[in-house]
Amino acid sequence: MITHPTAAELAEALACVETGPPGDARAVFLARVADNARATLARQTDLGPTAEATAVARLRGLLEVDGDFKALNAELCARLTDGRLAALDPAVLAHLRASVMDQIAIDQPGYSGLAALQASR
Amino acid sequence: MDVPAALSALAPRLSPGATRATNARRLSGGASQETWTFDLDDGTPLILRRRPTGGAMTAAALPLSTEAALQAAVAPRGAPVPEVVWVCEPADGLGEAYVMRRLNGETLGKRIVRDEAFAVVRTGLAQRCGEVLAAIHATPLDGLPPLTTSDAASELARYETIYRQSGAQRPVFEAAFRWLADRAPPLERPVLVHGDFRNGNLMISPETGLVGVLDWELAHLGDPAEDLGWICVNSWRFGEWRRPVGGFGDYQDLLDGHAAAGGAPVSLDRLLFWQALGSLKWGIMCLMMYASFASGADRSIERAMIGRRASETEIDLVLLMEQSA
C-alpha cells in the first residue's frame, strides 16, 4: 500500500547502513534514522494489511468499482485530477482522513498532526 | 579541500588584527550547503557558508554571493541578519562561499518551542516574526541581485510537475492541488520573500528573542503571505500544534506584528492558503529527496526515510481541507 519508499526499499536501505567511526556525528545520526526505519517496518508489518484491506473496502464504496488497492487508488487519483470527484466532497474527505490516519500510524505515530486531526472532531 | 588552512590564509582580510583562524569545525545539518564555525586569533567569531565541492541538489538554490547581498540589503531595514564580512573570490581557495559574523542563539525548533530557557521570549516571538517579515518585505527591489518571481499559481504548477514526475499516486496531494488551484490568490505587488522563514533558520536568543534570519538560498520575489504561511506549517511546530506560528504563537500575533511594522494587510485566509501550499510543497520535497534514493544517486537510509515524512503533510492537509469545507 505504501510507496516512496516501499517496505522493500526501506529494508534494502537498512541493509546498506554501515557503522561509522566512534563519535562521528553523521554516523550517529544515520544510526538513529536506521532505528526509526526498523520501527516503521515493524509497524507496517503489524498494521499494513488491515489498513490496506479497509482502504480497499472504502474505495469500492466510494468509487463503485472493483479492483485491488493499487487500481482503486489510481482511479481515485484520476477522478480527483479531472474533477469527477471534488476535493472537498465529504465522502472523499472521509476516505482521505481514514487513510492518512492509518498511514501516519505506520510512518510517524508520534506526529502532532494526528492529535490535531483527532481533536478536530 | 583543506578548509581550515584556507580560512587561516584568509584571516588577515577578515579582521585587521587577525593572523590565523582557529577552532574551524564543520557543523552538521545543511543538506545543500556546508557551514563551518571558526574564530580568528583576535577573538572574532565567524561562520563560513560554502557550496560543497561537486554539491548536488543545488539547482534551485541562489548563488551564495546573492545570499550575501540579500543579507546586506535587508540589514538596514531592521531585519536581524548575520553581518556579512567577506564574499570569497576564487583566489581564496574556498570555492563559492562567504563569511559572516557568528551570532549567539539557538536554531533547534524543539528547544525553542519547549525549553524553559525560551519561555520569556516565546511570548512575543510570533509578533516579532511578523515585524521582521514586514521589514524584509519592505526591502527596496532596486539594486537587488537577480531573483525569480513566483506567485501561488506558478508555485502550484511547479510542484505539481515535480509530483507528476515522481510517479506517486497520492490522493491527498491530488485533492490539495485542485483545492488550492481554485483558490490561488493573484500576486498584487511582488516583494522580497525569504522563502524559508521557519524554525531551523531563525536564530533565537533566550534573552533577546529573534537575533538572526539565516539561510537565504530560497529567497525570491513574491507574495508576502508566502512567508507568513510557511512559518505556520505544522511540520515546524515541533509537536506544539496548538500554537500555529512556529509552535510558539498565534496567527493574530504574527499578522498584528506584520501590520504594525507597516506590512501590507494580509488576511488570515490568505495566510492559510500559503500554509496549506507550504505543507503541500514540503510533502513534494520529501518525495523529491526520496527520489535521489530511488534513482541511486544517494542510497542512504536518510534519503529513503524522508519519503515517509510525506504523510505528515498529508494529515495536515486533510485537516486544512476539512476546516475549509
Chai-1 contact restraints between the chains, C-beta under 6 A:
chainA,res_idxA,chainB,res_idxB,connection_type,confidence,min_distance_angstrom,max_distance_angstrom,comment,restraint_id
A,H4,B,A168,contact,1.0,0.0,6.0,A-B,restraint_1
A,H4,B,L287,contact,1.0,0.0,6.0,A-B,restraint_2
A,H4,B,Y290,contact,1.0,0.0,6.0,A-B,restraint_3
A,H4,B,G307,contact,1.0,0.0,6.0,A-B,restraint_4
A,P5,B,Y290,contact,1.0,0.0,6.0,A-B,restraint_5
A,P5,B,A304,contact,1.0,0.0,6.0,A-B,restraint_6
A,P5,B,G307,contact,1.0,0.0,6.0,A-B,restraint_7
A,E9,B,A304,contact,1.0,0.0,6.0,A-B,restraint_8
A,L10,B,A304,contact,1.0,0.0,6.0,A-B,restraint_9
A,A13,B,I301,contact,1.0,0.0,6.0,A-B,restraint_10
A,A13,B,A304,contact,1.0,0.0,6.0,A-B,restraint_11
A,C16,B,R299,contact,1.0,0.0,6.0,A-B,restraint_12
A,V17,B,I301,contact,1.0,0.0,6.0,A-B,restraint_13
A,A25,B,S28,contact,1.0,0.0,6.0,A-B,restraint_14
A,V33,B,I301,contact,1.0,0.0,6.0,A-B,restraint_15
A,V33,B,E302,contact,1.0,0.0,6.0,A-B,restraint_16
A,V33,B,M305,contact,1.0,0.0,6.0,A-B,restraint_17
A,A34,B,I301,contact,1.0,0.0,6.0,A-B,restraint_18
A,A37,B,I301,contact,1.0,0.0,6.0,A-B,restraint_19
A,A37,B,M305,contact,1.0,0.0,6.0,A-B,restraint_20
A,N73,B,Q169,contact,1.0,0.0,6.0,A-B,restraint_21
A,A74,B,Q169,contact,1.0,0.0,6.0,A-B,restraint_22
A,L76,B,P171,contact,1.0,0.0,6.0,A-B,restraint_23
A,C77,B,Q169,contact,1.0,0.0,6.0,A-B,restraint_24
A,C77,B,P171,contact,1.0,0.0,6.0,A-B,restraint_25
A,C77,B,E174,contact,1.0,0.0,6.0,A-B,restraint_26
A,L80,B,P171,contact,1.0,0.0,6.0,A-B,restraint_27
A,L80,B,E174,contact,1.0,0.0,6.0,A-B,restraint_28
A,L80,B,A175,contact,1.0,0.0,6.0,A-B,restraint_29
A,T81,B,E174,contact,1.0,0.0,6.0,A-B,restraint_30
A,A87,B,A175,contact,1.0,0.0,6.0,A-B,restraint_31
A,A87,B,R178,contact,1.0,0.0,6.0,A-B,restraint_32
A,A87,B,W179,contact,1.0,0.0,6.0,A-B,restraint_33
A,L88,B,A325,contact,1.0,0.0,6.0,A-B,restraint_34
A,L93,B,E322,contact,1.0,0.0,6.0,A-B,restraint_35
A,L96,B,V172,contact,1.0,0.0,6.0,A-B,restraint_36
A,L96,B,V318,contact,1.0,0.0,6.0,A-B,restraint_37
A,R97,B,V318,contact,1.0,0.0,6.0,A-B,restraint_38
A,V100,B,E314,contact,1.0,0.0,6.0,A-B,restraint_39
A,V100,B,I315,contact,1.0,0.0,6.0,A-B,restraint_40
A,V100,B,V318,contact,1.0,0.0,6.0,A-B,restraint_41
A,Q103,B,S311,contact,1.0,0.0,6.0,A-B,restraint_42
A,I104,B,S311,contact,1.0,0.0,6.0,A-B,restraint_43
A,I104,B,I315,contact,1.0,0.0,6.0,A-B,restraint_44
A,D107,B,R308,contact,1.0,0.0,6.0,A-B,restraint_45
A,D107,B,S311,contact,1.0,0.0,6.0,A-B,restraint_46
A,Q108,B,E312,contact,1.0,0.0,6.0,A-B,restraint_47
A,Y111,B,E312,contact,1.0,0.0,6.0,A-B,restraint_48
A,S112,B,G239,contact,1.0,0.0,6.0,A-B,restraint_49
A,S112,B,W241,contact,1.0,0.0,6.0,A-B,restraint_50
A,G113,B,N234,contact,1.0,0.0,6.0,A-B,restraint_51
A,G113,B,E312,contact,1.0,0.0,6.0,A-B,restraint_52
A,G113,B,I315,contact,1.0,0.0,6.0,A-B,restraint_53
A,G113,B,D316,contact,1.0,0.0,6.0,A-B,restraint_54
A,A116,B,W241,contact,1.0,0.0,6.0,A-B,restraint_55
A,A116,B,L319,contact,1.0,0.0,6.0,A-B,restraint_56
A,L117,B,I315,contact,1.0,0.0,6.0,A-B,restraint_57
A,L117,B,L319,contact,1.0,0.0,6.0,A-B,restraint_58
A,S120,B,L319,contact,1.0,0.0,6.0,A-B,restraint_59
